[in-house]
Amino acid sequence: MLWNSKNYSDKDLTFLIELFTGNGGNCLMRSNFSRHFSDFIRRSHGNELAFRRNKNFPAAPIKAEVIVNKRKALSLCALLLSTPVFSATEDTTFLVSITIENDCTISINDLNFGTVNDLTPSISGSTSGTVTCTGLAPVSVAFSAGTGGTSSFTTRQMDDGTNTIDYNLYRDAANTEILGDGTGGTFTIDFTSTGGADAFDVYGLTGAGQNPKPAGTYNSTITATATF
């Protein structure tokens, strides 16, 4: 759009508008412009309109020269600018994601029944462990039967050579829930990690009436496995 005062008085302005339509192109503002342009002219009483069109339209540009009062000029400019040439839009979507993994470490202190000289009564002991995780997720801690003697979940054993002492590990202080892998009536220690160190207890109890036993240190190695 070109502004040109030409020979008009100071109170008038001329608008020169070209509507390019040729060579297979789109008719620029062909319908929207003509509608708004005509509406504006009808509201601008007393103004002159000179319209020149090539006979080969729409293959050639259209030129419209409009003389309007200066007070009307800004209104026309705003009208033209407020009408977009191209109004078609197209949308698409895309996914934004992140995957959080829970990473955990486990540690359990040794369980020591102490030094005793009589295995007639049951000897109790306990220890504690922690699972430290980076996130919030379910955690399950399972326990092996152990390496001593002929250990099983029913009866674990500590050994010193061929000599053994029976015992077991429990989830509760009452020594009723045998720790294991969740099979055969055994229990695991289950909780939801808090993103820090989560503590738990392990209870141990030797079998009663095992006196006498050879002096020595009896051991069994337990593997605790945290699944998260």
NORSUL-V651682 format. One record per helix or strand of 3 or more residues. SS is the DSSP state (H for helix, E for strand). FROM is the first residue (numbers start at 0). TO is the last residue. Records with the same first field share a line. If there is no record, write none. Layout:
SS->FROM-TO / FROM-TO
//
This chain:
E->1-3 / 11-18 / 48-52 / 61-68 / 103-107 / 123-132 / 137-142 / 155-159 / 162-169 / 188-191 / 196-205 / 223-226
H->31-42 / 69-81
//
